[in-house]
Amino acid sequence: MKPQNSSRAKAPRSRSFEVQEENTLMPFLLQALHDQSRTTVKSFLAHKLVQVNNRVTTQFDTPLKPGDTVTVGMNKNAAPFHHPMLNLLYEDEHLLVVEKASGLLSMGTERDKTKTAYYILNNYVKNKDPRNHIFILHRLDKETSGIMMFAKNKKVQETLQKNWNEMIRERKYVAVVEGCPQPEQGQVKSYISENKALIVHATSSQDGKLAITNYTTLKSNRQFALVELELETGRKNQIRVHMQEIGHPVTGDPKYGATKNPLHRLALHAFKLNFTHPVTGKEMKFETPVPTKFTTLFK
């Protein structure tokens, strides 16, 4: 590990280390801060004085990989991010990766420009430096929860958007649908388009864009199925339209054919996002748990 600057750890202002090999946080800290007792190191974690890649953590078992930066002490540029509808999963100078809650818009509309992931995160980066800004890369529907990311500069945005199909390695969702798809594993492939009422629907190859969704049933009962979905294309409302097409709409989605709403929300969650970092070239992998609500129907 390489100390990036040093000071006495007993009154830590800012002491940073670069991770050289895979590890977890506690053993890494004990080795890096070998002049401190285990109790003192644990107190740094408890008092939120440890950041990994500029994100405060109190978890002793946080995984570390080569190239990560661990900072001990107060760091004005690493103010912790807190919001009830957004969880910051990763941040560097190029990207933000977050988990969005159901009910929060990705981007502003004519009716609401402030209760959005974009607005909240833009304020967050501007609080660090008024010159900072974020750029949209992709969206999740308001009632869809899960992982999404934003660029921190125009060049990164353009690189990812121009090379989206090559750089996005894996995008997976999980959903609760009405009934049980047959076969239990399959592919939905159709051309879809949006009409004047802003409803996406299947259409001809001349009028629409090709959309491909792969699905696998994870659990089922007589009324519902928990389904994993992988996107080969990224069309607006693609999963919702395709599930309606095969007669198994996402629960809580009356716009696309649902008649039931047992979870009192659209039961769709983006749980996995793997991509190639547009600047470093590293493989970036993010995964969140299936929402607890989704599994309650199958106990």
PERA-V801333 format. One record per residue. RES is the residue in one small letter. PSI is psi in degrees with one decimal (none if undefined). OMEGA is omega in radians with two decimals (* if undefined). NEAR is the number of other C-alpha atoms within 12 Angstrom. Layout:
RES;PSI;OMEGA;NEAR + RES;PSI;OMEGA;NEAR
This chain:
m;146.0;-3.08;23 + k;112.5;3.03;22 + p;129.9;-3.14;21 + q;-26.0;2.86;17 + n;160.0;-3.03;19 + s;153.5;3.03;20 + s;172.6;-3.12;19 + r;127.8;-3.06;17 + a;-15.9;-3.12;29 + k;-26.0;3.07;21 + a;70.5;-2.93;16 + p;120.6;3.02;26 + r;-52.3;3.06;20 + s;113.6;-3.14;27 + r;116.0;-2.99;30 + s;150.2;-3.12;33 + f;141.7;3.06;32 + e;130.1;-3.14;28 + v;130.2;-3.11;29 + q;-25.6;-3.14;19 + e;161.7;-3.10;17 + e;139.6;-3.09;17 + n;-178.3;2.92;24 + t;162.9;-2.89;23 + l;-47.1;-3.03;35 + m;-52.4;3.10;31 + p;-33.2;3.08;21 + f;-45.6;-3.13;35 + l;-40.6;-3.13;43 + l;-34.1;3.11;24 + q;-43.2;-3.12;21 + a;-39.5;-3.12;29 + l;54.1;-3.03;34 + h;-15.0;3.11;16 + d;1.0;-3.13;16 + q;151.0;3.10;20 + s;161.5;3.09;18 + r;-39.7;3.13;20 + t;-41.8;3.14;16 + t;-42.9;3.14;23 + v;-42.2;3.10;32 + k;-34.5;3.12;26 + s;-33.7;3.08;24 + f;-43.2;3.11;34 + l;-47.4;-3.09;30 + a;-33.2;-3.10;17 + h;15.9;3.04;19 + k;43.4;3.13;27 + l;14.1;3.13;37 + v;131.8;3.07;41 + q;142.6;3.00;41 + v;117.1;-3.08;44 + n;46.2;3.08;35 + n;22.3;3.06;34 + r;122.8;-3.12;34 + v;135.9;3.06;35 + t;147.4;3.04;33 + t;5.1;-3.08;23 + q;117.3;-3.09;24 + f;-22.5;-3.09;27 + d;19.4;3.08;17 + t;125.0;-3.14;25 + p;143.1;3.11;22 + l;145.5;3.09;28 + k;159.4;-3.12;23 + p;135.4;-3.13;21 + g;-17.2;3.07;20 + d;152.8;3.06;31 + t;126.1;3.09;34 + v;124.3;-3.13;43 + t;132.4;3.10;42 + v;125.8;3.13;47 + g;177.9;-3.13;36 + m;128.4;-3.13;27 + n;108.3;-3.05;25 + k;-28.7;-3.12;18 + n;-0.5;-3.11;23 + a;39.2;3.11;30 + a;131.8;-3.09;23 + p;143.6;3.11;29 + f;129.1;3.11;29 + h;127.3;3.01;16 + h;135.2;-3.07;20 + p;-18.4;-3.09;16 + m;5.6;3.12;26 + l;133.8;3.06;33 + n;121.7;-3.13;27 + l;114.2;-3.11;35 + l;-32.6;-3.07;33 + y;144.6;3.06;32 + e;134.3;2.90;32 + d;-167.8;-3.06;28 + e;-7.0;-3.07;24 + h;-30.1;-2.95;27 + l;155.4;2.91;37 + l;131.7;3.03;40 + v;126.7;-3.05;39 + v;162.4;2.96;37 + e;119.1;-3.09;37 + k;139.5;3.08;38 + a;156.4;3.01;35 + s;135.8;3.13;30 + g;-7.9;3.14;25 + l;128.5;3.08;31 + l;149.0;3.00;30 + s;-47.9;-3.13;40 + m;163.1;-3.12;30 + g;156.4;3.02;20 + t;177.3;3.09;15 + e;-33.0;-3.11;8 + r;-33.9;-3.04;10 + d;112.0;-3.11;16 + k;-9.6;-3.02;16 + t;-30.6;3.14;19 + k;64.8;-3.08;26 + t;154.4;3.08;30 + a;-40.8;-3.13;45 + y;-48.0;-3.09;37 + y;-44.7;-3.10;26 + i;-45.8;-3.11;32 + l;-32.3;3.09;40 + n;-40.8;3.08;30 + n;-38.9;-3.14;22 + y;-47.6;-3.11;29 + v;-30.1;3.12;32 + k;-26.5;3.07;17 + n;-26.8;3.08;19 + k;-38.7;-3.14;21 + d;119.7;-3.10;14 + p;-18.3;-3.14;12 + r;-13.7;-3.10;14 + n;156.9;-3.13;21 + h;155.6;3.03;28 + i;160.0;-3.05;33 + f;136.1;-3.09;31 + i;139.8;3.07;31 + l;-41.9;3.09;31 + h;171.6;-3.06;26 + r;155.9;2.89;31 + l;143.4;3.07;40 + d;154.3;-3.10;33 + k;-45.6;-3.06;29 + e;-1.8;3.06;29 + t;134.5;3.09;37 + s;167.8;3.00;38 + g;-164.3;-2.96;44 + i;132.7;2.99;42 + m;165.4;-3.12;45 + m;158.3;3.12;44 + f;148.5;3.04;41 + a;155.0;3.11;36 + k;-3.9;3.03;32 + n;163.1;-3.03;26 + k;-37.4;-3.11;20 + k;-43.3;3.11;18 + v;-40.8;3.10;29 + q;-47.9;-3.10;27 + e;-40.0;3.13;19 + t;-46.7;-3.12;24 + l;-43.4;-3.09;32 + q;-34.6;3.14;23 + k;-27.5;-3.09;15 + n;30.4;-3.00;18 + w;-49.7;-3.06;25 + n;-29.3;3.13;19 + e;-37.3;-3.02;18 + m;-27.1;3.08;24 + i;107.0;-3.02;34 + r;-34.4;-3.07;25 + e;131.7;3.04;29 + r;117.2;-3.12;33 + k;145.9;3.10;36 + y;163.3;2.96;40 + v;142.1;-3.09;43 + a;153.5;2.93;45 + v;122.3;-3.12;52 + v;160.4;3.11;49 + e;132.7;-3.12;37 + g;-170.6;-3.13;28 + c;115.3;-3.11;29 + p;140.5;3.05;35 + q;124.4;-0.01;19 + p;168.2;-3.08;14 + e;-17.6;3.10;22 + q;135.4;-3.11;21 + g;-171.0;-3.13;21 + q;137.0;3.04;26 + v;126.9;-3.05;34 + k;118.3;-3.14;28 + s;169.6;3.04;31 + y;131.6;-3.09;27 + i;154.5;-3.11;32 + s;159.7;3.14;26 + e;131.0;3.13;20 + n;-176.7;-3.08;13 + k;-22.8;3.11;8 + a;8.3;3.12;9 + l;27.6;3.06;12 + i;128.2;3.14;19 + v;138.3;-3.07;28 + h;161.4;3.09;33 + a;143.7;-3.12;32 + t;-167.4;-3.13;20 + s;165.3;3.14;15 + s;-24.9;3.13;14 + q;-32.0;-3.01;12 + d;-13.4;-3.04;15 + g;-178.4;3.10;19 + k;142.7;-3.12;23 + l;132.5;3.10;26 + a;132.7;-3.11;32 + i;124.2;3.12;28 + t;128.0;3.04;34 + n;138.6;-3.12;30 + y;150.7;3.05;35 + t;127.7;3.10;28 + t;124.8;-3.13;30 + l;-42.1;3.14;24 + k;156.4;3.09;27 + s;158.8;2.95;27 + n;-162.7;-3.06;20 + r;-26.7;-3.04;14 + q;-34.4;-2.99;22 + f;163.3;3.03;35 + a;142.1;3.01;35 + l;119.8;-2.97;42 + v;135.0;3.00;42 + e;135.9;-3.06;37 + l;135.0;3.09;38 + e;129.8;-3.11;35 + l;130.5;2.95;33 + e;-20.7;3.04;27 + t;164.7;-3.08;29 + g;65.5;-3.12;26 + r;155.8;3.11;30 + k;130.6;3.09;27 + n;22.9;-3.02;35 + q;-50.1;-3.10;40 + i;-43.6;-3.10;51 + r;-41.1;3.12;47 + v;-44.5;-3.09;36 + h;-36.7;3.09;38 + m;-36.9;3.05;42 + q;-40.8;-3.12;29 + e;-39.5;-3.10;27 + i;9.8;3.04;29 + g;17.9;-3.13;22 + h;69.7;-3.09;38 + p;155.0;3.08;39 + v;131.6;-3.13;49 + t;145.8;-3.10;39 + g;17.5;-3.09;30 + d;70.3;-3.11;34 + p;-25.1;3.12;23 + k;-32.1;-3.13;22 + y;45.8;2.87;31 + g;-2.6;-3.11;25 + a;141.1;3.09;28 + t;-6.2;-3.10;22 + k;151.7;3.13;25 + n;62.6;-3.03;23 + p;-22.6;-3.09;23 + l;-1.7;3.13;24 + h;37.7;3.05;18 + r;164.7;2.97;27 + l;120.2;-3.01;38 + a;64.2;-3.13;46 + l;128.6;-3.05;44 + h;127.3;3.08;44 + a;101.2;-2.96;40 + f;-12.9;-3.11;33 + k;135.1;3.07;33 + l;115.5;3.07;32 + n;133.0;-3.11;28 + f;163.7;3.03;29 + t;125.8;-3.13;25 + h;126.9;-3.04;31 + p;-16.3;-3.12;30 + v;-49.4;-3.07;23 + t;-21.2;-3.09;15 + g;1.6;-3.14;13 + k;150.9;3.04;17 + e;120.7;-3.11;18 + m;128.9;-3.08;27 + k;126.2;-3.14;22 + f;137.4;3.14;29 + e;136.2;3.10;27 + t;157.1;-3.13;28 + p;155.0;2.99;20 + v;130.5;3.13;27 + p;134.6;-3.09;29 + t;-38.8;3.13;17 + k;-38.3;-3.04;22 + f;-32.7;-3.05;35 + t;-12.9;-3.10;24 + t;-24.2;-3.12;18 + l;-9.2;-3.02;24 + f;20.2;3.12;17 + k;none;*;12
